[in-house]
Amino acid sequence: MENEFTFALGPVAIGASIITTWGIMLAITLVAWLSTRHLDMLPDSLQSTAEGIVAAIDEAITAVAPEHGRQIMPFIATLWLFLIVANLVGLIPGLHSPTRDLSVTSALAVLVFFSVHWFGIKTQGLKSYLHHYLTPSPILLPFHIISEFTRTLALAVRLFGNMMSLEMAAMLILLVAGFLAPIPILMLHIIEALVQAYIFGMLALIYLAGAIQSQQLNSQE
């Protein structure tokens, strides 16, 4: 959806969303390295902030998947951090949130789709995992398959639509009211960006936990 600042790298077109996405990943990696390279029992402000973020994410994950929190923590935590930064980067003049690009949100949704099956198979084994598509009746197999694709599509479209509408609404308000109301718009953008990041990450967490825990229930029967 983003066509600005596009150039070709051989047969591959590189757009603004891709460049911003890679910039965000590099920034998160750098901050993570800086905050963990000298861990101390008396942490500085950067280490304390990092520990607080990790503790909050760990608590949220443990509440949904208490027995598999450590297993899915790296994926969910990385996804949450990326979404928060990606949604907020649109506040920087000259940049747009990559999550207002449908191709970016679709890639994230596909990543969640494959991760759900990966963790389910890794935890319970291929045969046991595939068996849940036939329960409680094999007749429901087509509906299970359709639901897998529809919820993936919903993940992509929901985040894209909300971030696109948020930036368009902010632009329209600025055009009508000028710069008389920048602070309310800024606060709206921050709140909505955090809410959308939380919803996407929480849905991904629920899907992962459901894939793992449903198989446990089947194996106990």
N, C-alpha and C positions, 0 to 999 in steps of 0.2 A: 504493500500500500504506500510505503514511503518511496518517492522517486527522486527526492532531492539529493544532490551530491553523490550521484551514481557514476561509477566507472567500471570498466571491464577488466577482469583479471583472467586473460585468456577467454574461454567460453563462459566464464562465470561473471555475472553482474553483481557488483558489490554496492549496496545501498547504504543510506545513512543509518538505517536501523541496525544493520550488521556491524557497522563501525562502532556505533554507540554501545551495542551489546558486548562486543569484545573489549571495549574500553571499560565497561562496568565490571566485567570478569577480571580484568587485570587489576583494577582498583581494589576490588574485594580481596583478591589474592595478596596484594601488597599490604593492605591493612591487616589481614589475618597473620601474615608473616611478621609484621612489625609488632603486633600485640602479643605474639607467642614466642618470639625468639629469645627473650630473657625473662622467663617466668620466675616470679619471686614470691615468697611467703608474705611479704609486705608489698602488695602490688601497687603500681602507679595508676594514674587515672585511666590510661588506655587499657591496661590489663584488667582493671576493675570493670570497665565498661564491657569489654569482651566477655568476661566471666558472667556478668549479669545477663547479657543477651543469650549466651549459651544456656544458662540456668533456666531462663524463661522459656526458651524453645524446648529444652529437655522436659520441663514440667508439663507443657502442653502435649508433647508426644507421649509421655508416660501415662497421662490421663486417658488417652485413646487406646494405646497399645502398650500396656504395662510390661508384658513379657518380651516384647521385641523392640523396645525403645532404642537400645544401643545399635541394633541392626539397621534400623531405618533412619536414625538420627542424622547421619552425614547427608543423605539425600534431601530430606525434608528441610533441614537447617539451611543448606545451600540454596534450595529453591526459595525459601522464605526471604533470605537475605538478598538474593538477586532481585526478587520481585519488589521488595521495598525500595531498593536503590533505583531500579528501572522505572518504577512508577513516579518516583520523586525527581528524577533527573530532568523531567520536563520543566521544572521550576528554574533551571539554569538558562539564562538568555541565550538564544541561538540553538538550543537543543530541544528535541522532542522525546517523549517517553517512547522507547522501543515497543512497549506493550500496547501502544495504540496502533501498531502494525499487525494485521491479521496473520501474516506469515510468522511473526515472532510468537504470538500467543498459540498458534497452531503447533509450532515446534515444541513449545513447552507442554502442551496437552498431549502430544504424541509421546514425549519423553515420560510423562506420567503414565500413559497407557502401557508402554513397554515395561516400566518399572514395576507396575502392579503385578504383571505376569511373572516378571523375573523374581521378585521376592516371594510370590506365591509358590512358584516351582522350586526355588531354592530352599524354602522352609519345609515344604511337604512332599516334594518329589513330583515328577511330571504326571504320573498316573493318578495319584491322589488329588492333585490340583485340577486336572481335567475332569475328574469325576463329579466335581461340584456343579458342573454345567448340566449334569443329568439328574440333579436332585432338585426338588423332591420327585420329579417325573421327567423322563426323557422328552416328553412332549414340549417341555419348556425350553429345550435347547435353542430354538430359533430366537426366542425372546431374550434369553441370556446374552446371545451374541449381539442382537440388535442393541441391547442396553449398554454393552461395552462401547460400541461406536457412538451412540447418541450422547452418552455422558462425556465422552472425549470431545465431541463437537461442541457440546454445551460449555465445557471448560474454556475452549478457545474463544468462542463467540462472546461469552459473558465478559471476560476480561477485556477483550478488544473493544466491545461496544461501550462499556463503562468508561474506559480511559479515553476513547475517541470523543464520546459525548462530553466528558468532563473538560477536555481541552477546547472543544468547540464552544461550550457554554462560557468558559472563561474568556475566550476571544470575543464572543458577541457582547458580553457585558462590558468589556473594555472598550469596544467600539461605540457602545451606546453611552456609557457613563464616563468614558475617558479614564483617567487615572485617579478618579475621586474615590473609587472603592477597591484599591488593590489589596488591602489587608484581608477583608472578608473573602476575596477570591483566593488569596494565598492559603488561608486557613482551610477553605473548602477543598482545595486541591490536596493539601497535606492529609486531611482526614480521610478523604475518599481514596487516596492512593494507599494509605495504610490499611483501610478496610478491604479494598480489593485484593491486596497482597495477602491479607489474613484469610479471606474466603477461599482464594485459589489454593493456598498452602494447606488449609484445613481440609478442603475437599480431597486433595491429593492424599493427605494423611489418612482420612477415613477410608478411601479406596484401598490404600495399601493395607491398613489394619483389617479391613473386611476380607481381602484376599488371603491373608495369613490366618486369621482367626476362624474364618468359615471352614477352612480345611481342618483345623484342629477339632472343630465340633464334629465334622464328618468322620474323622479318624477315631473319635471316641465312641461313635455309635456302633 
